């Protein structure tokens, strides 16, 4: 039980550090984003290949209990890899930044299931909608359809790499908060 508490605290600190770095500098260094990706993703891969026993620790961690059988381990690995592919495509299309993608991939390696993806989606919607509305305050609503049509007509269906770098906003906290809530209340 102590190991699980320490693990939850470590993941919480990891996500808080990522959110703080993104908020302060609009960058997420690899030193923050890659450890979770490597540890949780590596564990999933090694476990599915049968190279790790389920009872790795005295008190088996929650992610090991969730993938207790070899079939469940392979299902978790397949889900994680599919989610990583979608995240990679979002990064390639400049919808999300590289640090955001690596953080999301780390979370999806830790929680490779549809329940987490649903929780994450609802969390991002709940946190993102007020953020968008705050950014739009003071603008006239009737101007948006014309601006959107002009934007699409000019071929800006997706943001460019330059637009993402110059106009992108720090929003990885919208992944981190649902991740922490899921970690403490659903895992």
C-alpha positions as CSV (number, residue, x, y, z in Angstrom):
1,X,0.0,0.0,0.0
2,X,2.9,2.4,0.8
3,X,4.3,1.8,-2.7
4,X,1.0,2.7,-4.4
5,X,0.8,5.9,-2.3
6,X,4.4,6.8,-3.2
7,X,3.7,6.1,-6.9
8,X,0.6,8.3,-6.9
9,X,2.5,11.1,-5.2
10,X,5.4,10.8,-7.7
11,X,3.0,10.8,-10.7
12,X,1.2,13.8,-9.2
13,X,4.5,15.7,-8.8
14,X,5.5,14.7,-12.3
15,X,2.3,16.1,-13.8
16,X,2.4,19.3,-11.6
17,X,6.0,19.9,-12.8
18,X,5.0,19.5,-16.4
19,X,2.0,21.8,-16.1
20,X,4.1,24.5,-14.2
21,X,6.9,24.3,-16.8
22,X,4.4,24.7,-19.7
23,X,2.7,27.6,-17.9
24,X,5.9,29.5,-17.1
25,X,7.9,28.9,-20.3
26,X,5.4,27.5,-22.8
27,X,7.9,24.6,-23.2
28,X,8.0,21.2,-21.7
29,X,11.5,19.9,-21.5
30,X,12.3,16.3,-22.5
31,X,13.7,15.8,-19.0
32,X,10.1,16.2,-17.7
33,X,8.1,14.5,-20.4
34,X,10.2,11.5,-21.4
35,X,10.6,9.7,-18.0
36,X,6.9,8.9,-17.7
37,X,6.7,7.9,-21.3
38,X,9.7,5.7,-21.0
39,X,8.8,4.1,-17.6
40,X,5.2,3.4,-18.2
41,X,5.4,2.6,-21.9
42,X,8.5,0.5,-21.3
43,X,6.8,-1.4,-18.5
44,X,3.8,-2.1,-20.8
45,X,5.9,-3.4,-23.6
46,X,8.1,-5.6,-21.4
47,X,5.1,-7.0,-19.5
48,X,3.2,-7.9,-22.7
49,X,6.3,-9.6,-24.0
50,X,6.4,-11.7,-20.8
51,X,9.7,-10.3,-19.7
52,X,8.2,-8.9,-16.5
53,X,6.2,-10.9,-13.9
54,X,3.1,-9.3,-12.6
55,X,4.3,-9.3,-9.0
56,X,7.3,-7.1,-9.7
57,X,7.1,-5.4,-6.3
58,X,6.0,-6.5,-2.9
59,X,2.8,-4.7,-3.3
60,X,1.9,-5.0,-7.0
61,X,1.3,-1.5,-8.5
62,X,-2.1,-0.7,-9.8
63,X,-1.1,-0.8,-13.4
64,X,0.3,-4.3,-12.9
65,X,-3.0,-5.5,-11.3
66,X,-4.9,-4.0,-14.3
67,X,-2.9,-6.1,-16.7
68,X,-2.7,-9.2,-14.6
69,X,-3.1,-11.7,-17.3
70,X,-1.1,-12.0,-20.5
71,X,-4.3,-11.3,-22.6
72,X,-5.0,-8.1,-20.6
73,X,-1.3,-7.1,-20.9
74,X,-1.5,-7.5,-24.7
75,X,-4.8,-5.6,-24.8
76,X,-3.3,-2.7,-22.8
77,X,-0.3,-2.6,-25.1
78,X,-2.4,-2.5,-28.2
79,X,-4.6,0.2,-26.8
80,X,-1.5,2.2,-25.8
81,X,0.1,1.9,-29.2
82,X,-3.1,2.9,-31.0
83,X,-3.4,5.9,-28.7
84,X,0.2,6.8,-29.3
85,X,-0.4,6.7,-33.0
86,X,-3.4,9.1,-32.8
87,X,-1.3,11.4,-30.5
88,X,1.6,11.3,-33.0
89,X,-0.8,12.3,-35.8
90,X,-2.1,15.2,-33.8
91,X,1.4,16.3,-33.2
92,X,2.3,16.0,-36.9
93,X,-0.8,18.0,-37.9
94,X,0.4,20.8,-35.4
95,X,-2.8,20.4,-33.3
96,X,-0.7,19.8,-30.2
97,X,3.0,20.6,-29.4
98,X,5.7,18.0,-28.9
99,X,5.9,18.3,-25.1
100,X,2.1,18.1,-24.9
101,X,2.2,14.9,-27.1
102,X,4.9,13.2,-25.0
103,X,3.0,14.1,-21.8
104,X,-0.2,12.7,-23.2
105,X,1.6,9.6,-24.4
106,X,3.0,9.1,-20.9
107,X,-0.5,9.3,-19.4
108,X,-1.9,6.9,-22.1
109,X,0.9,4.5,-21.2
110,X,-0.1,4.7,-17.5
111,X,-3.8,4.4,-18.2
112,X,-4.3,2.5,-21.5
113,X,-8.0,2.2,-21.4
114,X,-11.2,3.7,-22.8
115,X,-12.4,4.8,-19.3
116,X,-9.4,7.1,-19.0
117,X,-9.8,8.5,-22.5
118,X,-13.4,9.3,-21.7
119,X,-12.4,10.9,-18.4
120,X,-9.7,12.9,-20.1
121,X,-12.0,14.0,-22.9
122,X,-14.7,15.2,-20.4
123,X,-12.0,16.9,-18.3
124,X,-10.5,18.7,-21.3
125,X,-14.0,19.8,-22.4
126,X,-14.9,21.1,-18.9
127,X,-11.6,22.9,-18.5
128,X,-11.3,24.0,-22.1
129,X,-14.7,25.5,-22.8
130,X,-14.3,28.3,-20.2
131,X,-10.8,28.9,-21.4
132,X,-12.0,29.4,-25.0
133,X,-14.8,31.7,-23.8
134,X,-12.4,33.8,-21.8
135,X,-10.2,34.1,-24.8
136,X,-13.1,35.2,-27.0
137,X,-14.6,37.8,-24.6
138,X,-14.9,41.3,-26.1
139,X,-15.2,39.9,-29.6
140,X,-18.3,40.1,-31.7
141,X,-20.0,36.8,-32.3
142,X,-21.3,37.8,-35.7
143,X,-17.7,38.2,-37.0
144,X,-16.8,34.5,-36.4
145,X,-18.6,32.8,-39.3
146,X,-17.0,35.1,-41.9
147,X,-13.6,34.9,-40.3
148,X,-13.9,31.1,-40.1
149,X,-14.9,30.9,-43.8
150,X,-12.0,33.1,-44.8
151,X,-9.6,31.0,-42.7
152,X,-10.7,27.8,-44.4
153,X,-10.8,29.4,-47.9
154,X,-7.2,30.4,-47.4
155,X,-6.2,26.8,-46.7
156,X,-5.8,27.1,-42.9
157,X,-7.8,24.1,-42.0
158,X,-5.1,23.1,-39.5
159,X,-2.5,25.3,-37.9
160,X,1.0,25.5,-39.3
161,X,4.1,24.8,-37.4
162,X,4.8,28.5,-37.2
163,X,1.3,29.3,-35.9
164,X,1.6,26.6,-33.3
165,X,5.0,28.0,-32.2
166,X,3.9,31.7,-32.2
167,X,0.2,31.5,-31.2
168,X,0.1,28.3,-29.3
169,X,-1.0,28.5,-25.7
170,X,0.1,26.4,-22.7
171,X,-2.7,23.9,-22.2
172,X,-1.0,20.7,-21.0
173,X,-2.6,21.5,-17.6
174,X,-5.9,20.4,-19.2
175,X,-4.3,16.9,-19.6
176,X,-2.6,17.0,-16.2
177,X,-5.7,17.8,-14.0
178,X,-7.8,15.0,-15.3
179,X,-4.8,12.7,-15.1
180,X,-4.3,13.5,-11.4
181,X,-8.0,13.1,-10.7
182,X,-8.1,9.8,-12.5
183,X,-5.0,8.7,-10.7
184,X,-6.4,9.4,-7.2
185,X,-10.1,8.6,-7.6
186,X,-10.4,6.0,-10.4
187,X,-7.2,4.0,-10.5
